[in-house]
Amino acid sequence: MTSSALRFLLIDDHALFRTGLSLMLAERWPHAACQHAGTWAEVQRLLADEAQPAPDLVLLDVNLPDGRAVEHLPELIARWPHSPVLLMSGQVNEADVDTARAHGAAGFLSKTASAHEIVAAVQRACEGSGAVFDAWTSPYTAPHVSGQTLSVAEVRPSYGDDGSLQLDARQLDILRYLGRNTPNKAIARQLGLSEDQVRVTVSWLTEALNASSRLQAYEMALARGLLRS
């Protein structure tokens, strides 16, 4: 796949995230063009412009400030039927994955994926090598860890009827290791998990606790009574 004529459309309301994606893609395809949009209204203006060339790939955030982009997939695909669409989300919802599949998306990725994983997914989608649904987006593609198949529900924090955060023993163990500043690889080895599973769990825990760092996630869990010091 040559980069001279590649055009990427990056749709996300966070300009910093779009910039990061652009840099990832530019490192692999230095001459590719990246067009940005931050709202669904901006996307609709592009769709209405007959002079707008079809992108070679669309990276689309599931949630935009003015609507749920995943629900507008048919409109996007109808306008550019030969442009693969990869959806991305910080918190993977299985219903969104199912909607993406049903509407013909090329794939669905977690925003916690590494730069290598994102670039590999983009290349695969551009080459038409099949659907790209990463291991954390659906129980149908869940990874095998220690001989056990794990679904998203077993990795992501859940909430009680009163809205309180509910953490299982595995998630609490990972938080304790965060308090010791233990690397993901070492946590995975100690708990008999995959490094990817630990990485994604840490990301979800940090977000669920509104923490800005791994250590702060541990400290906030302590403050909320989820852990004992």
C-alpha positions as CSV (number, residue, x, y, z in Angstrom):
1,M,0.0,0.0,0.0
2,T,1.6,3.3,-1.1
3,S,1.2,6.4,0.9
4,S,1.3,9.0,-1.9
5,A,-2.5,9.0,-2.6
6,L,-3.8,7.9,0.8
7,R,-6.4,10.1,2.5
8,F,-7.5,9.5,6.1
9,L,-10.6,11.2,7.7
10,L,-10.2,11.4,11.5
11,I,-13.5,12.1,13.3
12,D,-13.1,12.8,17.0
13,D,-14.1,15.7,19.3
14,H,-10.7,15.7,21.0
15,A,-8.2,17.6,18.9
16,L,-5.3,16.2,20.9
17,F,-6.4,12.7,20.1
18,R,-6.7,13.5,16.4
19,T,-3.3,15.0,16.4
20,G,-1.9,11.8,18.0
21,L,-3.6,9.7,15.4
22,S,-2.2,11.9,12.6
23,L,1.3,11.5,14.0
24,M,0.9,7.7,14.2
25,L,-0.3,7.5,10.6
26,A,2.3,9.9,9.3
27,E,5.1,7.8,10.8
28,R,3.9,4.8,8.8
29,W,2.6,6.7,5.7
30,P,4.6,10.0,5.6
31,H,2.9,11.4,2.5
32,A,-0.7,10.5,3.4
33,A,-3.2,13.4,4.0
34,C,-5.2,13.5,7.2
35,Q,-8.5,15.5,7.3
36,H,-10.1,16.2,10.6
37,A,-13.6,16.7,11.9
38,G,-14.7,17.2,15.5
39,T,-18.5,17.0,15.3
40,W,-21.1,15.1,13.3
41,A,-22.3,18.4,11.8
42,E,-18.8,18.9,10.3
43,V,-19.0,15.3,8.9
44,Q,-22.4,16.1,7.4
45,R,-21.0,19.1,5.6
46,L,-18.3,16.9,4.1
47,L,-20.9,14.3,3.1
48,A,-23.0,17.0,1.3
49,D,-20.0,18.3,-0.6
50,E,-20.0,16.6,-4.0
51,A,-16.4,17.7,-4.6
52,Q,-15.2,16.0,-1.5
53,P,-13.1,13.0,-2.5
54,A,-13.7,9.7,-0.7
55,P,-11.2,8.9,2.0
56,D,-9.2,5.7,1.9
57,L,-10.2,5.1,5.5
58,V,-12.4,6.8,8.2
59,L,-11.5,6.6,11.9
60,L,-14.6,7.5,13.7
61,D,-15.2,8.1,17.5
62,V,-18.4,6.4,18.7
63,N,-19.6,9.4,20.7
64,L,-19.5,13.0,19.4
65,P,-20.8,16.1,21.1
66,D,-23.8,16.3,18.7
67,G,-24.7,12.7,18.4
68,R,-23.8,9.1,18.5
69,A,-21.7,8.6,15.4
70,V,-22.2,4.8,15.5
71,E,-25.9,5.3,14.7
72,H,-25.0,7.4,11.6
73,L,-22.8,4.7,10.1
74,P,-25.3,3.9,7.3
75,E,-25.3,7.5,6.1
76,L,-21.5,7.5,6.1
77,I,-21.1,4.2,4.3
78,A,-23.9,5.1,1.8
79,R,-21.9,8.2,0.8
80,W,-18.6,6.5,0.6
81,P,-19.3,2.8,0.1
82,H,-15.7,1.9,-0.7
83,S,-14.2,3.7,2.3
84,P,-13.6,1.4,5.3
85,V,-14.7,2.8,8.6
86,L,-12.9,1.9,11.9
87,L,-14.8,2.9,15.0
88,M,-13.0,3.8,18.2
89,S,-14.1,4.3,21.8
90,G,-12.5,4.8,25.1
91,Q,-15.1,2.6,26.8
92,V,-16.2,-0.3,24.7
93,N,-19.9,-1.1,24.8
94,E,-20.9,-4.4,23.3
95,A,-24.1,-2.9,21.9
96,D,-22.0,-0.5,19.9
97,V,-19.8,-3.3,18.6
98,D,-22.9,-5.2,17.5
99,T,-24.2,-2.0,15.8
100,A,-20.9,-1.5,14.1
101,R,-20.9,-5.1,12.8
102,A,-24.5,-4.8,11.6
103,H,-24.0,-1.5,9.7
104,G,-20.9,-2.8,7.9
105,A,-18.0,-1.1,9.8
106,A,-14.6,-2.4,8.9
107,G,-13.8,-2.7,12.6
108,F,-14.0,-1.5,16.1
109,L,-10.9,-0.6,18.2
110,S,-10.4,0.5,21.8
111,K,-8.7,3.9,22.2
112,T,-6.4,2.1,24.7
113,A,-4.8,0.2,21.8
114,S,-1.1,0.8,21.2
115,A,0.2,2.9,18.3
116,H,1.4,-0.4,16.7
117,E,-2.0,-2.0,17.1
118,I,-3.8,1.0,15.6
119,V,-1.5,1.3,12.6
120,A,-1.7,-2.4,12.0
121,A,-5.5,-2.2,12.1
122,V,-5.6,0.7,9.7
123,Q,-3.3,-1.1,7.2
124,R,-5.5,-4.2,7.4
125,A,-8.6,-2.3,6.8
126,C,-7.2,-0.3,3.9
127,E,-6.0,-3.6,2.3
128,G,-9.4,-5.2,2.8
129,S,-8.0,-8.0,4.8
130,G,-11.2,-8.6,6.7
131,A,-13.0,-7.1,9.7
132,V,-10.8,-5.6,12.4
133,F,-12.4,-6.1,15.8
134,D,-9.8,-6.1,18.5
135,A,-9.7,-8.5,21.4
136,W,-11.4,-6.2,23.9
137,T,-14.5,-5.2,21.9
138,S,-16.7,-8.3,22.0
139,P,-17.0,-11.6,23.9
140,Y,-17.0,-13.2,20.4
141,T,-13.4,-12.2,20.0
142,A,-12.3,-12.3,23.6
143,P,-8.7,-13.4,24.3
144,H,-7.8,-16.7,26.0
145,V,-5.9,-16.1,29.3
146,S,-4.7,-18.9,31.4
147,G,-6.9,-21.3,29.5
148,Q,-10.0,-19.2,30.1
149,T,-12.0,-17.1,27.7
150,L,-12.6,-13.6,29.1
151,S,-15.3,-11.3,28.0
152,V,-15.3,-7.5,28.2
153,A,-17.7,-7.7,31.2
154,E,-15.0,-9.6,33.0
155,V,-12.4,-6.9,32.4
156,R,-14.4,-3.7,32.6
157,P,-15.5,-2.3,36.0
158,S,-19.3,-2.6,36.6
159,Y,-21.7,-0.5,38.6
160,G,-24.4,-1.4,41.2
161,D,-28.0,-0.3,41.1
162,D,-27.1,2.7,43.2
163,G,-24.4,3.7,40.7
164,S,-21.5,2.6,43.0
165,L,-18.4,1.2,41.4
166,Q,-18.2,-2.6,41.8
167,L,-14.8,-4.2,41.4
168,D,-14.0,-7.9,41.4
169,A,-11.1,-9.6,43.1
170,R,-8.9,-9.4,40.0
171,Q,-9.5,-5.7,39.5
172,L,-8.7,-5.0,43.2
173,D,-5.5,-7.0,42.9
174,I,-4.4,-5.0,39.9
175,L,-5.2,-1.8,41.9
176,R,-2.9,-3.0,44.7
177,Y,-0.1,-3.6,42.3
178,L,-0.6,0.0,40.9
179,G,-0.1,1.3,44.4
180,R,3.3,-0.4,44.4
181,N,4.1,1.0,40.9
182,T,4.4,-2.5,39.5
183,P,4.7,-2.6,35.6
184,N,1.9,-4.2,33.6
185,K,4.2,-7.1,32.5
186,A,5.0,-8.0,36.1
187,I,1.3,-7.7,37.2
188,A,0.4,-10.0,34.3
189,R,3.0,-12.5,35.4
190,Q,2.0,-12.4,39.1
191,L,-1.8,-12.8,38.3
192,G,-1.5,-15.3,35.4
193,L,-3.0,-12.8,33.0
194,S,-2.0,-11.4,29.6
195,E,-0.2,-8.1,29.5
196,D,-3.0,-6.7,27.2
197,Q,-5.6,-7.7,29.7
198,V,-3.8,-5.9,32.4
199,R,-3.2,-2.8,30.2
200,V,-6.9,-2.5,29.3
201,T,-8.1,-3.1,32.8
202,V,-5.7,-0.4,34.2
203,S,-7.1,2.0,31.6
204,W,-10.7,1.3,32.5
205,L,-10.0,1.5,36.2
206,T,-8.2,4.8,35.8
207,E,-11.1,6.2,33.8
208,A,-13.8,4.8,36.2
209,L,-12.0,6.3,39.2
210,N,-11.6,9.7,37.4
211,A,-7.8,9.4,38.0
212,S,-5.1,11.0,36.0
213,S,-2.4,8.3,36.7
214,R,-2.0,4.7,37.8
215,L,-0.9,5.8,41.3
216,Q,-3.8,8.2,41.7
217,A,-6.2,5.4,40.7
218,Y,-4.9,3.4,43.7
219,E,-5.1,6.4,46.0
220,M,-8.7,7.2,44.9
221,A,-9.7,3.5,45.4
222,L,-8.3,3.8,48.9
223,A,-10.1,7.1,49.6
224,R,-13.4,5.6,48.4
225,G,-13.1,2.6,50.7
226,L,-12.7,0.1,47.8
227,L,-9.3,-1.0,49.1
228,R,-7.7,-1.4,52.5
229,S,-4.3,0.2,53.0
